[in-house]
């Protein structure tokens, strides 16, 4: 596990939501510049981790190795449920054992959400890529991190977890779209 770098990738509304109240990412949170950054980053990842509602929906999705978080799975099985997709219950099998079973000892593990996945890896992130869409508001939506629902902005949660803002780039001033790179250390 020492050779793995855990990186989070999220785009959120100004109120820290990654999806609407229906649990789905609205089109108002989809921007080509962010999608292109994500697609390029995921092409280089050794493994992707996401919940059942958090699909990366990129052109190369079927070629990427993905763990689908589920409480319904028992102990980890190396038999994929579809090409390059394995079910994983964190309660049944520790992450290190899953990586070992899949032969993944180095590279980037990309965490794509939802809230439970982002929370689970919060102490382990080496980097978190947070894209903020400042003109999008999603009342009653799904928070990127559970503490956001309690009124804590994502930046405060990341900082409290030992990450620091290393870079912030404005991608689209008209939509107040900013990409932040948070790193541990």
C-alpha positions as CSV (number, residue, x, y, z in Angstrom):
1,X,0.0,0.0,0.0
2,X,3.0,2.4,0.5
3,X,3.2,2.7,-3.3
4,X,-0.4,3.9,-3.7
5,X,-1.5,7.5,-3.8
6,X,-5.1,8.1,-2.9
7,X,-6.7,11.0,-4.8
8,X,-10.2,12.4,-4.6
9,X,-12.0,13.9,-7.5
10,X,-15.2,15.9,-7.1
11,X,-17.1,18.7,-8.6
12,X,-19.5,20.5,-6.3
13,X,-22.0,23.3,-6.2
14,X,-21.4,26.5,-4.3
15,X,-23.1,24.9,-1.3
16,X,-20.8,21.8,-1.5
17,X,-23.3,19.4,-3.1
18,X,-22.2,16.8,-5.7
19,X,-25.7,15.8,-6.7
20,X,-29.3,17.0,-6.4
21,X,-31.9,15.9,-3.9
22,X,-32.6,13.0,-6.3
23,X,-29.1,11.7,-5.9
24,X,-28.1,12.4,-9.5
25,X,-25.5,14.8,-10.8
26,X,-27.4,17.6,-12.6
27,X,-26.2,18.9,-16.0
28,X,-25.5,22.2,-14.3
29,X,-22.5,20.5,-12.7
30,X,-21.1,19.2,-16.0
31,X,-18.4,21.3,-17.7
32,X,-16.2,20.1,-20.6
33,X,-13.0,21.6,-19.0
34,X,-13.6,19.7,-15.8
35,X,-14.7,16.5,-17.6
36,X,-11.5,16.6,-19.8
37,X,-9.3,17.0,-16.7
38,X,-11.1,14.1,-15.0
39,X,-10.8,11.9,-18.1
40,X,-7.1,12.5,-18.4
41,X,-6.5,11.9,-14.7
42,X,-8.5,8.6,-14.7
43,X,-6.6,7.3,-17.7
44,X,-3.5,7.2,-15.5
45,X,-5.1,5.7,-12.4
46,X,-4.4,2.1,-11.3
47,X,-7.9,1.8,-9.7
48,X,-11.1,3.8,-9.4
49,X,-13.4,3.6,-6.3
50,X,-17.0,4.8,-6.4
51,X,-20.5,4.2,-5.1
52,X,-23.4,2.9,-7.1
53,X,-24.5,6.4,-8.1
54,X,-21.0,7.8,-8.9
55,X,-20.1,6.5,-12.3
56,X,-17.4,8.4,-14.1
57,X,-19.3,8.0,-17.5
58,X,-16.2,8.7,-19.6
59,X,-15.4,7.2,-23.0
60,X,-12.7,4.9,-21.5
61,X,-14.8,3.8,-18.5
62,X,-15.0,0.1,-19.5
63,X,-11.2,-0.1,-19.8
64,X,-10.6,1.2,-16.2
65,X,-10.4,-1.1,-13.2
66,X,-13.2,0.0,-10.8
67,X,-14.3,-1.0,-7.3
68,X,-18.0,-0.5,-6.8
69,X,-18.8,0.1,-3.1
70,X,-21.7,-1.8,-1.8
71,X,-22.9,-3.0,1.6
72,X,-24.6,-6.0,-0.1
73,X,-21.4,-7.8,-1.0
74,X,-19.7,-10.3,1.3
75,X,-16.0,-10.9,1.4
76,X,-14.1,-9.6,-1.7
77,X,-14.1,-11.8,-4.7
78,X,-11.6,-11.4,-7.6
79,X,-14.4,-12.4,-10.0
80,X,-15.6,-9.2,-11.7
81,X,-19.3,-8.5,-11.9
82,X,-18.7,-7.0,-15.3
83,X,-15.4,-6.4,-17.2
84,X,-13.0,-4.5,-14.9
85,X,-15.7,-4.0,-12.1
86,X,-15.5,-5.6,-8.7
87,X,-18.0,-5.3,-5.8
88,X,-16.4,-4.2,-2.5
89,X,-17.9,-4.1,1.0
90,X,-15.4,-2.2,3.2
91,X,-17.0,-3.8,6.3
92,X,-16.2,-7.3,4.9
93,X,-12.7,-6.8,3.4
94,X,-10.1,-4.2,4.2
95,X,-8.9,-2.0,1.3
96,X,-5.3,-3.3,1.5
97,X,-6.5,-6.9,1.0
98,X,-8.6,-5.9,-2.0
99,X,-5.6,-4.1,-3.6
100,X,-3.4,-7.1,-2.9
101,X,-6.0,-9.5,-4.4
102,X,-6.1,-7.4,-7.6
103,X,-2.3,-7.1,-7.7
104,X,-2.4,-3.3,-7.3
105,X,0.6,-2.2,-5.2
106,X,1.4,1.2,-6.8
107,X,-0.1,4.0,-8.7
108,X,-3.1,6.3,-8.2
109,X,-6.3,5.2,-6.6
110,X,-9.0,7.6,-7.8
111,X,-12.0,8.1,-5.5
112,X,-15.0,9.4,-7.4
113,X,-17.7,9.5,-4.7
114,X,-20.3,9.5,-3.3
115,X,-20.3,10.9,0.2
116,X,-19.5,7.6,2.0
117,X,-16.5,6.9,-0.3
118,X,-15.1,10.4,0.1
119,X,-15.5,10.3,3.9
120,X,-13.9,6.8,4.1
121,X,-10.7,7.9,2.4
122,X,-10.5,11.4,4.0
123,X,-7.6,10.4,6.3
124,X,-5.7,8.8,3.5
125,X,-5.8,11.3,0.6
126,X,-2.5,12.5,-0.7
127,X,-4.4,14.8,-3.1
128,X,-8.0,16.0,-3.4
129,X,-9.1,17.7,-6.6
130,X,-12.1,19.9,-5.8
131,X,-13.9,21.8,-8.6
132,X,-16.3,24.4,-7.4
133,X,-19.2,25.6,-9.6
134,X,-19.9,28.9,-7.8
135,X,-23.1,29.7,-9.7
136,X,-24.8,26.3,-9.1
137,X,-26.9,25.9,-6.0
138,X,-28.4,22.5,-5.1
139,X,-30.6,22.9,-2.0
140,X,-31.2,19.6,-0.2
141,X,-28.6,17.9,-2.4
142,X,-26.0,15.2,-1.7
143,X,-22.9,16.6,0.1
144,X,-19.4,15.8,-1.1
145,X,-18.4,15.1,2.5
146,X,-20.9,14.4,5.4
147,X,-19.6,17.3,7.4
148,X,-20.9,19.6,4.6
149,X,-24.5,18.8,5.6
150,X,-23.6,20.1,9.1
151,X,-22.6,23.5,7.7
152,X,-18.9,23.0,7.1
153,X,-17.6,24.0,3.7
154,X,-15.6,21.3,1.8
155,X,-12.5,23.4,2.1
156,X,-12.7,23.5,5.9
157,X,-13.2,19.7,6.0
158,X,-10.2,19.1,3.8
159,X,-8.1,21.5,5.8
160,X,-9.2,19.8,9.1
161,X,-8.1,16.5,7.6
162,X,-4.6,17.7,7.1
163,X,-4.7,18.8,3.5
164,X,-3.7,22.2,2.4
165,X,-4.7,24.2,-0.6
166,X,-1.8,24.1,-3.0
167,X,-3.3,25.6,-6.2
168,X,-6.5,27.2,-7.4
169,X,-7.2,27.9,-11.0
170,X,-10.3,29.6,-12.5
171,X,-11.5,27.4,-15.4
172,X,-14.5,29.4,-16.4
173,X,-15.1,32.9,-14.9
174,X,-18.6,33.1,-16.3
175,X,-19.7,30.1,-14.2
176,X,-17.3,30.9,-11.3
177,X,-15.8,27.5,-12.0
178,X,-12.6,27.0,-9.9
179,X,-10.4,23.9,-9.7
180,X,-8.6,23.5,-6.3
181,X,-5.8,21.1,-5.7
182,X,-5.4,20.1,-2.0
183,X,-2.4,18.1,-0.9
184,X,-1.3,16.5,2.4
185,X,1.7,17.7,4.2
